[in-house]
């Protein structure tokens, strides 16, 4: 399902995943970047954590 379909069909306005910061998670971070996500500050109830990478993209 594309992000535009999520936006129009379910009312989402932002996609914000949290993934690991270790080298093991590099493929996930690169995939998110490929689709336009950028790093951001922790969101929701997350606290800054050196083991986490926070990313976001407005839809």
N, C-alpha and C positions, 0 to 999 in steps of 0.2 A: 504494500500500500504506500503510495507516495505521500509526502508531507502535505501537499495541497489538498489531497483527499481528506486527510486527517483534519486539517484546518476547517474545511468547508463542512464536513460531515459531522464533526464532533465538537466544534467550537474551540479547539486548541489555538492558542496564539503564540506559544513558545515551546521549543523542544530543549530540554536541559538535562543531559545525562551526567552522571558522575562515573568516572572510571579510575583505574589505578594509575599511579605515577611511575611505577617501576618499568624497566625496559620491556618486560613481558607484555605490557599493555600498549606498547607503541603501535602495533597494527590497528588496534581499536581507535586510538587517538588520530592516526592518519586517516582512517575511514571517516571519522566524524569531520575532520578538517576538509576532506574531499567533498563533503556535502554541505560545506559552508558554516560549520560550527566553529566558534572561537572560544578560547579560554576565558573564564570569568571568575568572579568571586564566589565563594560558597553560597548556596541558595537553600531555601526552605529551612529546615532545622539543622543543616550541616554546619560544622565548625571547621575552621582552617585545619588541614591535615596534610602533612608532608607525603602521605601515602595515597592521596587522592588528587585527581585532576577534575576540575569542574568545567563544563563547556555549555554553550548555549547558542540558540539561533531563533530569531523571531520567525514566525511562519507567515 
